[in-house]
């Protein structure tokens, strides 16, 4: 058939391979494990916190704003990077679409 080359080109650019699915699942499992691991091992540190607060309440007053500021900066940085990645992916899809249209017109 004369349109087989078009179908193969479309499938190769849009199909997700089993390796990509496996890599995605591996990422999900490892991320979940890391989050769970951090939460379990941070529990003993959190249990030490009341004793430190009782002994040095001024330390809490000094560090508390820093904790909020660092979380805010991290959230802004992650949001900026995420928006930029999404913008670049959208631009790449638009360019790929234009390229496919031009290739289809030329054949």
HUVENBEL-V102175 format. One record per run of one state. SS is the DSSP state (h for helix, s for strand, l for the rest). FROM is the first residue (numbers start at 0). TO is the last residue. If there is no record, write none. Layout:
<<SS | FROM | TO> <SS | FROM | TO>>
This chain:
<<l | 0 | 2> <h | 3 | 13> <l | 14 | 16> <h | 17 | 54> <l | 55 | 55> <h | 56 | 105> <l | 106 | 106>>
